[in-house]
């Protein structure tokens, strides 16, 4: 997986609190601040928890303040982005920090800095973050704030649904495996009852597979007869 796909995948899978319905904006807002720092040439591999960073974060926070009652606290995403694998955090002694109150610096991977310093990658990251984690009205405000044209609704939905090539391939492999399993299940129905009865769930056929993904489910030794019901084989 190349650097662009890797970091876009990281940004798209940020673990955010959804207890209130909407995704909590803390982490994506701080990632947008990173994009700004990279654009201005101020992003380094060691990022201090500074008044400037807090000010930038609070400026973005004003766009989501209507749906969040608490005061903005940049320490929250600054510390917890480490759990998403974005960076590591350390205390004032340079030791790994166990608590947001002790975190003073973030150490960024060099390829993350290089990723965000590239204008094309930075644009992709911004579009993904805005589309995936914010309300439509907030999206309009954020596009205006960073000075980019508002995409079409279709483009926004595509950005929000981003999957890396590796994730897409995995989804395809899983879908292919399910098709194989279902095909084998229908074949079992044909051996034990009519296809129409099986479709109408009038039988009690429950397959149990002892196979690995990618293996053919047609090896009947991987199925076992568990009982008899209505004169038909019941597979568990």
PyMOL commands that set and color helices and strands:
alter all, ss='L'
color gray80, all
select helices_A, chain A and resi 3-12+26-39+51-61+65-67+74-84+110-117+119-133+136-146+153-160+165-192+195-199+220-222
alter helices_A, ss='H'
color red, helices_A
select strands_A, chain A and resi 46-48+87-90+105-108+225-229+232-235
alter strands_A, ss='S'
color yellow, strands_A
deselect
rebuild
show_as cartoon
